[in-house]
Amino acid sequence: MSLPLSGFEMAFKALPEPTYLLDEAGRVLACSAVGARVLGMPEELLAGQSWARLALGAEEMALLDSGRGVALATGAPHSVEATWPSERGTRLHSFCFTPVRDGQGAPQLLVTVRPLTEAEAVFSRALAVEQASRAEVEAAERRQSFLYQAMTTLFAHPPDPQGMYTLLAHLAVPDLADWCLVDAVEQGPFVSRVAVAHLDPTQAEQARALTRRFERREAPVGVLRVLHTGEPELVPAVTDSLLRAAASEPEHPALLSLLQARSYMIVPLKARGHTLGAVTFVSSASGRRYGPNDLALAEDLCVRASLAIDNARLFGESRRATRAREDLLAVVSHDLKNPLGVVQLASALLLRGWQGKPGGEQVRKQAGRIQAAAERMGRLISDLLDWGRIEAGGLPLEPSEQEVSSLLTEALESVRPLAEARGLRVAAELPDEDVRVDCDRTRVLQVLGNLLGNAVKFTPDGGQLTVGARVHRGELHLWVRDTGAGIRPEALPHVFERYWQAKDAESRGTGLGLTIAKGIVEAHGGRIWAQSEWGKGSTFTFTLPLAGENAENDTHPSR
């Protein structure tokens, strides 16, 4: 092969450093005598060979190919450093790629290779280590940023499993994959493809055209193997041998072929010990080859996605259970209230017409018991409905500005007859000034009635109960105090729990009274708590927000 630099052939061959002339494809056109000698090959054998493939390893070959490509693309000299043979052995060299053109204007590259001195080599290695370290830090920062963004996006999304699957697929493209497919395990033995993402929506339709539902079974590779074992699958390069191994599961090689996969990862979605599905990350047009670092990032993403998907599923199950409970309570209350109304009406008629009739006294006594039982049943139904609304977060309130003294007086008068019948003294500690609150009057009276009713129930004859209020730090404190037996210390933390009742209570209700009172107070934006000393009585206190003018005027830390 004749050399293009025929006029300067002797000078070119005599250059003291390894020098090579390459064509646009990177094949050797000519080289200096030193260049051929360090490679241990005659010049005539070097001619026409791919120059980068003469490097010592794949890493050097990729680096030299990259430098050659940059010089051709920019039209300007470009330098890289890599190991290369020399007359003193393999060592670090500097490669300078200089674009030139032949007599017909075709692009060529002149490559000069200069061995680095020991000092230069030490400096170059230190610089390489520093750059590698910086690259690792930057990669770690990008990884954390990606995962943080994914976490924020997933948990800011409405708790809908299908929405989570779609969001996960689109989070992976293009940062982690050219294609992303998500398969979800159904309740039975089947698996459904629930999301596909690609930068080009028309190509995503091709993947959707594949089988979208298949049965779970053992398989040597692919999604079915990952779902069966719960372990991820990493394939850096899709090879013919891999496709042959997957022949027993025809869908897998068909999918890889359709997606033009060059590399892929499959990572399971797992939560609370169960496999929810699997995510397939595919590299195609980008040519990226997945490695352990890519798999670690994909696994971190899937851990977060699994948590979000599982939370969405649990939220959906909770909502369905809440809706079913509400429906049940509504049906029960409706079906019970109608016959209950008949019982109450009948007992009232019996109480009205018993006088002057044979056995009338016995009729009056039994009718009174029927009426009392019907009233108690009505309260139980109302408690169950209120509790259901509180649990669902939908307790209806109709707030308005209310005068505090009026609220306390009405609540106290409602229990006064029962208290006085038991020989209990009742007292009110009302605010001196006109204090007003924003509240639902009926609901607050319900809270006070519940607390006063419990005070009457648990205070022995001859005791005292007190209801009071005062403004403290911008809010109203209301309390009910009794001189009863009090609450044992071990029981005090549980008094507001649903279904909790004192073991020594004489009468039994639903155990929801204090739970409902707590729900009503919190729906107003207040707090409720209990204080008690065994043998000396109890005090239940709750807060309500002051009306606007009162809140502005209350500048004292306490009153």
C-alpha positions as CSV (number, residue, x, y, z in Angstrom):
1,M,0.0,0.0,0.0
2,S,1.5,3.4,-1.0
3,L,1.7,6.1,1.6
4,P,-0.2,9.4,1.1
5,L,2.9,11.3,2.3
6,S,5.2,10.0,-0.4
7,G,7.2,13.2,-0.6
8,F,7.9,13.1,3.1
9,E,8.1,9.3,3.5
10,M,11.6,9.3,4.9
11,A,11.0,12.1,7.3
12,F,7.8,10.5,8.6
13,K,9.4,7.1,9.1
14,A,12.3,8.8,11.0
15,L,10.1,10.6,13.5
16,P,11.6,9.8,17.0
17,E,8.1,9.1,18.5
18,P,5.5,6.5,17.6
19,T,3.4,8.3,15.0
20,Y,0.4,6.9,13.0
21,L,-1.7,8.2,10.1
22,L,-5.3,6.9,10.2
23,D,-8.2,7.1,7.8
24,E,-11.7,8.3,9.0
25,A,-12.6,4.8,10.1
26,G,-9.5,4.5,12.3
27,R,-7.5,2.2,10.1
28,V,-3.7,2.6,9.8
29,L,-2.5,4.2,6.6
30,A,1.1,4.7,7.6
31,C,3.2,4.7,10.7
32,S,6.7,5.8,11.8
33,A,9.4,3.2,12.2
34,V,9.3,3.6,16.0
35,G,5.5,3.2,15.9
36,A,5.8,-0.2,14.2
37,R,8.7,-1.3,16.4
38,V,6.9,-0.7,19.7
39,L,4.0,-2.7,18.5
40,G,6.4,-5.5,17.3
41,M,4.9,-5.7,13.9
42,P,6.2,-4.9,10.4
43,E,4.8,-1.7,8.8
44,E,3.2,-3.7,6.0
45,L,1.2,-5.8,8.4
46,L,0.0,-2.7,10.3
47,A,-1.4,-1.1,7.2
48,G,-5.2,-1.4,7.0
49,Q,-5.6,-2.6,10.6
50,S,-8.0,-0.9,13.1
51,W,-5.6,1.1,15.1
52,A,-7.5,1.2,18.4
53,R,-7.7,-2.6,18.5
54,L,-4.0,-2.7,18.8
55,A,-4.4,-1.3,22.3
56,L,-3.7,-3.5,25.3
57,G,-7.2,-3.8,26.6
58,A,-10.9,-2.9,26.1
59,E,-10.6,0.1,28.4
60,E,-7.7,1.6,26.5
61,M,-9.4,0.8,23.2
62,A,-12.6,2.6,24.2
63,L,-10.6,5.6,25.5
64,L,-8.6,5.9,22.2
65,D,-11.7,5.5,20.1
66,S,-13.3,8.2,22.1
67,G,-10.3,10.6,21.6
68,R,-10.3,9.9,17.8
69,G,-14.1,10.6,17.6
70,V,-13.8,13.9,19.4
71,A,-11.0,15.1,17.1
72,L,-12.9,14.2,14.0
73,A,-16.2,15.7,15.3
74,T,-14.6,19.0,16.4
75,G,-12.0,19.4,13.6
76,A,-9.4,20.4,16.3
77,P,-6.6,18.5,18.0
78,H,-7.6,16.5,21.0
79,S,-5.4,14.7,23.6
80,V,-6.0,11.7,25.9
81,E,-3.8,9.5,28.1
82,A,-3.7,5.7,28.1
83,T,-1.2,2.9,28.4
84,W,0.7,1.9,25.3
85,P,3.8,-0.2,24.5
86,S,7.2,1.4,24.3
87,E,10.8,0.3,23.9
88,R,11.0,0.4,27.7
89,G,7.9,-1.6,28.3
90,T,4.2,-0.7,28.6
91,R,3.7,2.7,30.3
92,L,1.5,5.7,30.3
93,H,1.5,7.8,27.1
94,S,-0.1,11.0,25.9
95,F,-1.9,10.7,22.5
96,C,-2.5,13.8,20.4
97,F,-5.1,13.4,17.6
98,T,-4.7,16.1,14.9
99,P,-7.3,16.2,12.0
100,V,-5.7,16.5,8.5
101,R,-7.0,15.9,5.0
102,D,-5.5,14.0,2.0
103,G,-5.1,15.4,-1.5
104,Q,-8.8,14.7,-2.3
105,G,-10.0,16.4,0.9
106,A,-10.9,13.1,2.7
107,P,-10.5,13.4,6.5
108,Q,-7.6,11.7,8.2
109,L,-6.0,11.7,11.6
110,L,-2.4,12.2,12.6
111,V,-1.7,10.5,15.9
112,T,1.5,11.2,17.8
113,V,2.3,9.2,20.9
114,R,4.6,10.6,23.6
115,P,5.6,8.6,26.7
116,L,5.1,10.5,29.9
117,T,8.0,11.1,32.3
118,E,7.8,9.5,35.7
119,A,6.8,12.9,37.2
120,E,4.1,13.4,34.5
121,A,2.8,9.9,35.0
122,V,2.6,10.3,38.8
123,F,0.7,13.6,38.3
124,S,-1.5,12.1,35.7
125,R,-2.4,9.2,38.0
126,A,-3.2,11.5,40.8
127,L,-5.3,13.7,38.5
128,A,-7.1,10.6,37.3
129,V,-7.8,9.4,40.9
130,E,-9.1,12.9,41.7
131,Q,-11.3,13.0,38.6
132,A,-12.6,9.5,39.4
133,S,-13.3,10.4,43.0
134,R,-15.1,13.6,41.8
135,A,-17.0,11.5,39.3
136,E,-18.1,9.1,42.0
137,V,-19.2,11.9,44.2
138,E,-21.2,13.5,41.4
139,A,-22.7,10.1,40.5
140,A,-23.7,9.6,44.1
141,E,-25.2,13.1,44.2
142,R,-27.1,12.4,41.0
143,R,-28.3,9.1,42.4
144,Q,-29.5,10.7,45.6
145,S,-31.2,13.5,43.7
146,F,-32.9,11.0,41.4
147,L,-34.2,8.9,44.3
148,Y,-35.3,12.0,46.3
149,Q,-37.2,13.2,43.3
150,A,-38.8,9.8,42.8
151,M,-39.7,9.5,46.4
152,T,-41.3,13.0,46.4
153,T,-43.2,12.3,43.2
154,L,-44.5,8.9,44.3
155,F,-45.7,10.0,47.7
156,A,-47.2,13.3,46.4
157,H,-49.3,11.4,44.0
158,P,-52.9,10.4,45.0
159,P,-52.9,6.9,46.6
160,D,-54.0,4.9,43.5
161,P,-52.0,1.7,42.7
162,Q,-52.5,2.0,38.9
163,G,-51.4,5.6,39.0
164,M,-48.3,4.5,41.0
165,Y,-47.4,1.9,38.4
166,T,-47.7,4.3,35.5
167,L,-45.7,7.0,37.4
168,L,-43.0,4.5,38.3
169,A,-42.6,3.5,34.6
170,H,-42.2,7.1,33.5
171,L,-39.8,7.9,36.3
172,A,-37.4,5.3,35.0
173,V,-37.4,6.7,31.4
174,P,-34.9,8.0,30.3
175,D,-32.7,8.2,33.4
176,L,-32.6,4.5,33.9
177,A,-33.9,2.9,30.8
178,D,-35.1,3.3,27.2
179,W,-38.0,1.1,28.0
180,C,-39.7,0.4,31.3
181,L,-42.4,-2.2,31.9
182,V,-44.3,-2.9,35.1
183,D,-46.0,-6.2,35.8
184,A,-48.3,-6.6,38.8
185,V,-49.3,-9.8,40.6
186,E,-53.1,-10.4,40.7
187,Q,-54.9,-12.1,43.6
188,G,-55.1,-15.4,41.6
189,P,-52.2,-17.1,39.7
190,F,-52.1,-14.4,37.0
191,V,-49.8,-11.5,36.3
192,S,-50.9,-8.3,34.4
193,R,-48.8,-5.8,32.5
194,V,-50.0,-2.6,34.1
195,A,-47.6,0.1,32.7
196,V,-45.3,0.6,29.8
197,A,-43.1,3.7,29.2
198,H,-40.9,4.9,26.3
199,L,-39.8,8.3,25.1
200,D,-41.7,7.6,21.9
201,P,-45.4,6.8,22.7
202,T,-45.9,5.1,19.3
203,Q,-43.2,2.5,20.3
204,A,-44.8,2.0,23.7
205,E,-47.9,0.8,21.8
206,Q,-45.9,-2.0,20.4
207,A,-45.1,-3.3,23.8
208,R,-48.7,-3.0,24.9
209,A,-49.7,-5.2,22.0
210,L,-47.9,-8.1,23.6
211,T,-49.8,-10.5,26.0
212,R,-50.9,-8.3,28.9
213,R,-51.9,-11.2,31.2
214,F,-50.1,-14.5,31.8
215,E,-50.0,-17.2,34.4
216,R,-47.4,-17.4,37.1
217,R,-45.1,-20.4,36.8
218,E,-41.4,-21.3,37.1
219,A,-39.1,-20.1,34.3
220,P,-35.3,-20.1,33.8
221,V,-35.1,-16.3,33.0
222,G,-37.3,-13.2,32.8
223,V,-40.2,-11.8,34.8
224,L,-41.6,-15.2,35.8
225,R,-38.3,-16.2,37.3
226,V,-38.0,-12.9,39.3
227,L,-41.6,-13.2,40.5
228,H,-41.0,-16.8,41.6
229,T,-37.6,-16.3,43.3
230,G,-38.1,-12.7,44.5
231,E,-34.5,-12.0,43.3
232,P,-33.5,-9.4,40.6
233,E,-32.1,-10.4,37.2
234,L,-29.2,-8.4,35.6
235,V,-28.2,-9.1,32.0
236,P,-25.4,-6.8,30.8
237,A,-25.6,-8.0,27.2
238,V,-28.5,-9.9,25.5
239,T,-26.8,-12.8,23.6
240,D,-28.0,-15.7,21.4
241,S,-27.3,-18.1,24.2
242,L,-29.6,-16.2,26.5
243,L,-32.4,-16.2,24.0
244,R,-31.9,-20.0,23.6
245,A,-32.1,-20.4,27.3
246,A,-35.3,-18.5,27.4
247,A,-36.9,-20.6,24.6
248,S,-39.0,-22.4,27.1
249,E,-40.7,-19.1,27.9
250,P,-41.5,-17.7,24.5
251,E,-42.8,-14.4,25.7
252,H,-39.5,-13.3,27.1
253,P,-37.3,-13.6,23.9
254,A,-40.2,-12.2,21.9
255,L,-40.3,-9.2,24.2
256,L,-36.6,-8.7,24.0
257,S,-36.7,-8.9,20.3
258,L,-39.6,-6.4,19.9
259,L,-37.9,-3.9,22.2
260,Q,-34.5,-4.4,20.5
261,A,-33.0,-5.0,23.9
262,R,-29.2,-4.9,24.3
263,S,-29.2,-5.1,28.1
264,Y,-31.9,-5.3,30.7
265,M,-32.6,-5.6,34.4
266,I,-35.7,-7.0,36.2
267,V,-36.3,-6.0,39.8
268,P,-39.1,-7.3,42.0
269,L,-41.5,-5.0,43.8
270,K,-41.8,-6.3,47.4
271,A,-43.6,-5.1,50.5
272,R,-44.3,-6.7,53.9
273,G,-42.9,-10.0,52.7
274,H,-45.0,-10.2,49.6
275,T,-44.0,-9.8,45.9
276,L,-46.3,-7.2,44.4
277,G,-44.9,-7.4,40.9
278,A,-41.7,-6.7,38.9
279,V,-40.2,-3.8,36.9
280,T,-38.2,-4.5,33.7
281,F,-35.6,-1.8,32.7
282,V,-34.5,-2.2,29.0
283,S,-31.6,-0.5,27.2
284,S,-32.0,-0.5,23.5
285,A,-31.2,2.5,21.2
286,S,-29.0,4.2,23.8
287,G,-26.6,1.2,23.8
288,R,-26.1,1.4,27.5
289,R,-24.9,-1.7,29.3
290,Y,-26.2,-2.3,32.8
291,G,-23.9,-3.1,35.6
292,P,-24.0,-3.6,39.4
293,N,-24.3,0.1,40.1
294,D,-27.3,0.4,37.7
295,L,-29.0,-2.6,39.4
296,A,-28.4,-1.0,42.9
297,L,-30.1,2.2,41.7
298,A,-33.0,0.3,40.2
299,E,-33.4,-1.7,43.4
300,D,-33.4,1.5,45.5
301,L,-36.1,3.0,43.2
302,C,-38.2,-0.2,43.4
303,V,-38.0,-0.3,47.2
304,R,-39.5,3.2,47.4
305,A,-42.0,2.4,44.7
306,S,-43.1,-0.8,46.5
307,L,-43.7,1.2,49.7
308,A,-45.8,3.8,47.8
309,I,-47.8,1.1,46.0
310,D,-48.4,-0.9,49.2
311,N,-49.5,2.3,51.0
312,A,-51.9,3.0,48.1
313,R,-53.3,-0.5,48.3
314,L,-53.8,-0.3,52.0
315,F,-55.4,3.1,51.7
316,G,-57.8,1.7,49.1
317,E,-58.6,-1.3,51.3
318,S,-59.1,1.1,54.3
319,R,-61.5,3.3,52.3
320,R,-63.5,0.3,51.1
321,A,-63.7,-1.0,54.7
322,T,-64.7,2.4,56.0
323,R,-67.3,2.7,53.2
324,A,-68.7,-0.8,54.0
325,R,-68.9,0.1,57.7
326,E,-70.6,3.4,57.0
327,D,-73.1,1.6,54.7
328,L,-73.7,-1.0,57.4
329,L,-74.2,1.6,60.1
330,A,-76.6,3.5,57.9
331,V,-78.7,0.5,57.1
332,V,-78.7,-0.7,60.7
333,S,-79.7,2.7,62.1
334,H,-82.4,3.2,59.5
335,D,-83.8,-0.3,60.0
336,L,-83.6,0.0,63.8
337,K,-85.0,3.5,64.1
338,N,-88.3,2.6,62.4
339,P,-89.4,-0.2,64.8
340,L,-87.7,1.7,67.7
341,G,-90.0,4.7,67.0
342,V,-93.0,2.3,67.1
343,V,-91.8,1.0,70.5
344,Q,-91.4,4.5,71.9
345,L,-94.8,5.6,70.7
346,A,-96.5,2.5,72.1
347,S,-94.8,2.9,75.5
348,A,-95.8,6.5,75.6
349,L,-99.5,5.6,74.9
350,L,-99.3,2.9,77.7
351,L,-97.9,5.5,80.1
352,R,-100.7,7.9,79.2
353,G,-103.6,5.5,79.6
354,W,-102.8,3.3,82.5
355,Q,-104.7,5.1,85.2
356,G,-108.0,3.6,86.3
357,K,-107.5,0.3,84.6
358,P,-107.1,-3.1,86.2
359,G,-103.4,-3.8,86.7
360,G,-102.6,-0.2,85.6
361,E,-99.7,0.2,88.1
362,Q,-98.0,-2.9,86.6
363,V,-98.6,-1.6,83.1
364,R,-97.1,1.8,84.1
365,K,-94.0,0.2,85.5
366,Q,-93.4,-2.1,82.5
367,A,-94.1,0.7,80.0
368,G,-91.6,2.9,81.9
369,R,-89.0,0.2,81.5
370,I,-89.7,-0.2,77.8
371,Q,-89.5,3.5,77.3
372,A,-86.2,3.8,79.2
373,A,-84.7,0.9,77.2
374,A,-85.9,2.5,73.9
375,E,-84.3,5.8,74.8
376,R,-81.0,4.0,75.7
377,M,-81.1,2.1,72.4
378,G,-81.7,5.4,70.5
379,R,-78.6,6.9,72.2
380,L,-76.5,3.8,71.3
381,I,-77.6,4.2,67.7
382,S,-76.6,7.9,67.7
383,D,-73.3,7.0,69.3
384,L,-72.5,4.4,66.6
385,L,-73.4,6.9,63.8
386,D,-71.3,9.6,65.4
387,W,-68.3,7.3,65.9
388,G,-68.6,6.2,62.2
389,R,-68.5,9.8,61.0
390,I,-65.5,10.6,63.3
391,E,-63.6,7.6,62.1
392,A,-64.3,8.6,58.5
393,G,-63.2,12.2,59.2
394,G,-66.6,13.5,58.2
395,L,-68.2,14.7,61.4
396,P,-70.6,17.5,60.3
397,L,-70.3,20.8,62.2
398,E,-72.4,23.9,62.0
399,P,-70.2,26.5,63.9
400,S,-71.6,29.8,65.1
401,E,-70.7,32.4,67.7
402,Q,-71.9,31.2,71.1
403,E,-72.0,32.8,74.6
404,V,-70.1,30.5,77.0
405,S,-72.2,31.1,80.1
406,S,-75.3,30.1,78.2
407,L,-73.7,26.9,77.0
408,L,-72.6,25.9,80.6
409,T,-75.9,26.8,82.1
410,E,-77.9,24.8,79.6
411,A,-75.6,21.8,80.0
412,L,-75.9,21.9,83.8
413,E,-79.6,22.3,83.8
414,S,-80.0,19.2,81.6
415,V,-78.5,17.0,84.4
416,R,-79.6,18.9,87.5
417,P,-82.8,16.8,88.1
418,L,-80.9,13.6,87.9
419,A,-78.0,14.9,90.1
420,E,-80.4,16.3,92.7
421,A,-82.3,13.0,92.8
422,R,-79.0,11.4,93.8
423,G,-78.3,14.1,96.4
424,L,-75.5,15.7,94.5
425,R,-74.6,19.3,94.7
426,V,-74.1,21.1,91.4
427,A,-72.1,24.3,90.8
428,A,-71.0,26.5,88.0
429,E,-67.8,28.6,87.7
430,L,-68.7,31.0,85.0
431,P,-66.3,33.6,83.4
432,D,-66.8,37.1,84.8
433,E,-66.8,38.7,81.3
434,D,-68.8,38.0,78.2
435,V,-66.8,35.3,76.5
436,R,-67.8,33.9,73.2
437,V,-66.6,30.9,71.2
438,D,-66.9,29.6,67.6
439,C,-68.5,26.2,67.9
440,D,-71.4,23.9,67.0
441,R,-73.7,24.5,69.9
442,T,-75.4,21.1,69.7
443,R,-72.1,19.2,69.5
444,V,-70.5,21.1,72.4
445,L,-73.6,20.5,74.5
446,Q,-73.2,16.8,73.5
447,V,-69.7,16.8,74.9
448,L,-70.7,18.6,78.1
449,G,-73.7,16.3,78.5
450,N,-71.4,13.2,78.1
451,L,-68.9,14.5,80.7
452,L,-71.6,15.6,83.2
453,G,-73.5,12.3,82.7
454,N,-70.3,10.3,83.6
455,A,-69.7,12.6,86.6
456,V,-73.3,11.9,87.9
457,K,-72.8,8.2,87.2
458,F,-69.5,7.8,89.1
459,T,-70.0,10.3,92.0
460,P,-71.5,8.7,95.2
461,D,-74.6,10.2,96.8
462,G,-73.9,13.5,98.6
463,G,-71.0,14.4,96.4
464,Q,-70.5,17.4,94.2
465,L,-69.9,18.1,90.5
466,T,-68.8,21.4,89.0
467,V,-68.8,22.8,85.5
468,G,-66.6,25.8,84.6
469,A,-64.7,27.8,82.0
470,R,-61.9,30.3,81.7
471,V,-59.8,32.0,79.0
472,H,-56.2,30.8,78.9
473,R,-53.6,31.8,76.3
474,G,-55.9,32.6,73.5
475,E,-58.3,29.7,73.9
476,L,-61.2,28.7,76.1
477,H,-60.8,26.0,78.7
478,L,-64.0,24.2,79.8
479,W,-64.0,21.5,82.5
480,V,-66.2,19.1,84.4
481,R,-65.0,18.2,87.9
482,D,-66.5,15.6,90.3
483,T,-65.8,14.2,93.8
484,G,-66.2,10.6,92.8
485,A,-63.8,7.7,93.2
486,G,-61.6,8.9,90.4
487,I,-59.7,6.9,87.8
488,R,-56.9,4.5,88.6
489,P,-53.5,5.6,87.3
490,E,-53.1,2.6,85.0
491,A,-56.5,3.3,83.4
492,L,-56.1,7.0,82.9
493,P,-54.2,6.9,79.6
494,H,-57.0,4.7,78.1
495,V,-60.2,6.7,79.0
496,F,-60.5,8.2,75.4
497,E,-60.0,4.9,73.6
498,R,-63.0,3.4,71.9
499,Y,-64.9,0.7,73.7
500,W,-62.9,1.4,76.9
501,Q,-65.0,1.3,80.1
502,A,-64.2,1.4,83.8
503,K,-64.2,-2.1,85.2
504,D,-66.3,-1.0,88.1
505,A,-68.9,0.8,86.0
506,E,-72.4,-0.2,87.1
507,S,-74.0,0.4,83.7
508,R,-72.6,-0.5,80.3
509,G,-72.9,1.5,77.1
510,T,-71.1,1.3,73.9
511,G,-67.8,2.5,75.4
512,L,-67.8,5.2,72.7
513,G,-68.9,8.3,74.8
514,L,-65.5,9.7,75.5
515,T,-64.2,8.7,72.1
516,I,-67.0,10.7,70.5
517,A,-66.4,13.6,72.9
518,K,-62.7,13.6,71.8
519,G,-63.6,13.5,68.1
520,I,-66.1,16.4,68.5
521,V,-63.5,18.5,70.3
522,E,-60.7,17.8,67.8
523,A,-63.1,18.5,64.9
524,H,-63.4,22.0,66.5
525,G,-59.5,22.3,66.5
526,G,-59.4,21.8,70.3
527,R,-57.9,19.3,72.8
528,I,-59.3,17.2,75.6
529,W,-57.6,15.5,78.6
530,A,-58.4,14.0,81.9
531,Q,-56.8,14.4,85.4
532,S,-57.6,12.2,88.3
533,E,-56.4,11.1,91.7
534,W,-57.7,7.8,92.8
535,G,-60.2,8.3,95.7
536,K,-60.5,12.1,95.1
537,G,-62.4,12.5,91.9
538,S,-61.7,13.5,88.3
539,T,-61.5,16.6,86.1
540,F,-62.1,16.5,82.4
541,T,-61.0,19.6,80.5
542,F,-61.3,20.5,76.8
543,T,-60.5,23.6,74.8
544,L,-62.4,25.6,72.1
545,P,-61.2,28.5,69.9
546,L,-62.4,31.9,71.0
547,A,-64.5,34.0,68.7
548,G,-62.6,36.7,66.8
549,E,-63.0,39.6,69.1
550,N,-62.3,37.6,72.3
551,A,-59.1,36.2,70.7
552,E,-57.9,39.7,69.8
553,N,-58.5,41.0,73.3
554,D,-56.9,38.1,75.1
555,T,-53.3,39.3,75.5
556,H,-52.6,37.9,79.0
557,P,-50.8,34.5,79.3
558,S,-53.5,33.3,81.8
559,R,-56.5,34.5,83.7
